[in-house]
Amino acid sequence: MKKLLLLFLLIAPNWIFAQVHENNIKQTILLFFEGMQKSDISIINQCLHKTARFQTALLNNKTNITALENASVDSFLLQVLTIKKRNLQIEERITQFDIKVDYPMASVWADYEFYVNGKFSHKGVDAFQLFYENGNWKIIQVCDTRKR
């Protein structure tokens, strides 16, 4: 019994530490999507590291040719503001999170479905890289796929 208690006392702090970080990482990503949905770039910016970048991995199903599109933070934020100007309602629904942490870095694979004005648009995967800095998890990269 003492061995089990000792084993628990050795493992529990690491498990609790990992759970706290995983919850904070998930909250950062959900806040990011909330900012997108509200077209509030101040919310989005709180989630991003100063070196953040955006990419989209594309596949042409007819030709089987792949392409990688790069976007700056400024161009991404402009897209978010354009959505607001066009009076569109967007929602990115995460259907599954897979979070891996090797402190101070984290990787998140998030399956999603994207809706515009309540109508399904596309689905895919968001691959996030995050970095822990000054007490907060910040998104340093997002790479997504899109399938109709």
C-alpha positions in Angstrom: 0.0 0.0 0.0 2.8 2.4 0.8 4.4 1.7 -2.6 1.2 2.5 -4.3 0.8 5.8 -2.3 4.4 6.7 -3.1 3.9 5.9 -6.8 0.8 8.1 -6.8 2.6 11.0 -5.1 5.3 10.8 -7.7 3.0 10.6 -10.7 0.1 12.9 -9.6 1.9 16.3 -9.8 3.1 15.6 -13.4 -0.4 14.5 -14.4 -2.0 17.5 -12.8 0.6 19.8 -14.4 -0.1 18.3 -17.9 -3.9 18.6 -17.4 -3.7 22.3 -16.4 -1.6 23.1 -19.5 -3.8 21.1 -21.8 -6.9 23.0 -20.5 -5.1 26.3 -21.0 -4.0 25.4 -24.5 -7.6 24.3 -25.4 -8.9 27.6 -24.0 -6.4 29.6 -26.0 -7.6 27.9 -29.2 -11.3 28.3 -28.3 -10.7 32.0 -27.6 -9.0 32.4 -30.9 -12.1 30.9 -32.7 -14.4 33.1 -30.5 -12.5 36.1 -31.8 -13.0 34.9 -35.4 -16.7 34.4 -34.9 -17.1 37.9 -33.4 -14.7 39.4 -35.9 -12.8 40.8 -33.0 -9.2 41.1 -33.9 -8.3 42.2 -30.3 -9.4 38.8 -29.0 -7.5 37.1 -31.8 -4.3 39.1 -31.2 -4.3 38.1 -27.5 -3.9 34.5 -28.6 -1.1 35.0 -31.1 2.6 35.2 -30.5 4.4 38.1 -32.2 6.0 35.7 -34.7 2.8 33.8 -35.6 2.2 32.7 -39.1 -0.7 31.0 -41.0 -0.5 28.4 -43.7 -3.0 26.3 -45.7 -2.1 22.9 -47.1 -4.1 22.4 -50.3 -4.8 19.3 -52.4 -6.3 19.4 -55.8 -8.4 16.2 -55.9 -8.5 16.1 -59.7 -4.8 16.5 -60.3 -3.5 15.2 -57.0 -1.2 18.3 -56.9 -0.5 19.8 -53.5 0.3 23.4 -52.6 1.2 25.3 -49.5 -0.2 28.8 -49.1 1.3 31.2 -46.7 -0.5 34.2 -45.1 0.7 36.9 -42.8 -1.1 37.7 -39.6 -2.2 41.0 -41.1 -3.8 39.3 -44.1 -5.5 36.9 -41.9 -6.9 39.7 -39.7 -8.0 41.5 -42.9 -10.0 38.4 -43.9 -11.7 38.4 -40.5 -12.6 42.1 -40.8 -13.9 41.4 -44.4 -16.2 38.8 -43.0 -17.6 41.4 -40.6 -18.0 44.0 -43.4 -19.9 41.5 -45.5 -22.2 40.9 -42.5 -21.4 37.1 -42.6 -21.7 34.9 -39.6 -19.0 32.3 -39.3 -18.4 29.4 -37.0 -15.6 27.0 -36.8 -16.7 23.9 -34.8 -13.9 21.8 -33.4 -15.0 18.2 -33.4 -11.9 16.7 -31.8 -8.8 17.9 -30.0 -5.5 16.0 -29.8 -3.1 18.0 -27.6 0.6 17.1 -27.1 2.8 19.1 -24.7 6.5 19.1 -24.3 6.8 22.2 -22.1 7.2 25.0 -23.3 5.9 23.8 -26.6 2.6 22.3 -27.6 1.1 20.9 -30.7 -2.7 20.6 -31.3 -4.4 18.6 -34.1 -8.0 19.8 -34.2 -10.6 18.4 -36.6 -13.1 21.1 -37.6 -16.3 21.9 -39.5 -16.7 25.4 -40.9 -20.1 27.1 -41.3 -21.1 30.4 -43.0 -24.5 31.8 -42.0 -25.3 28.5 -40.4 -24.6 26.5 -43.6 -21.8 24.0 -43.8 -19.0 25.3 -46.0 -16.0 22.9 -45.5 -14.2 20.7 -43.0 -10.6 19.8 -42.4 -7.8 19.9 -39.8 -6.2 22.8 -38.0 -2.6 22.0 -36.8 -1.6 24.5 -34.1 1.8 25.1 -32.7 1.9 27.0 -29.4 4.6 28.4 -27.2 4.4 29.1 -23.4 5.6 32.6 -22.7 5.1 34.9 -19.7 2.5 32.7 -18.2 0.4 32.2 -21.4 0.1 29.8 -24.3 0.5 31.7 -27.5 -0.2 30.4 -31.0 3.0 30.5 -33.1 1.6 28.7 -36.2 -1.6 27.5 -37.7 -1.7 25.2 -40.7 -5.1 24.0 -42.0 -6.5 21.7 -44.6 -9.9 22.3 -46.3 -12.2 19.7 -47.8 -15.6 20.4 -49.3 
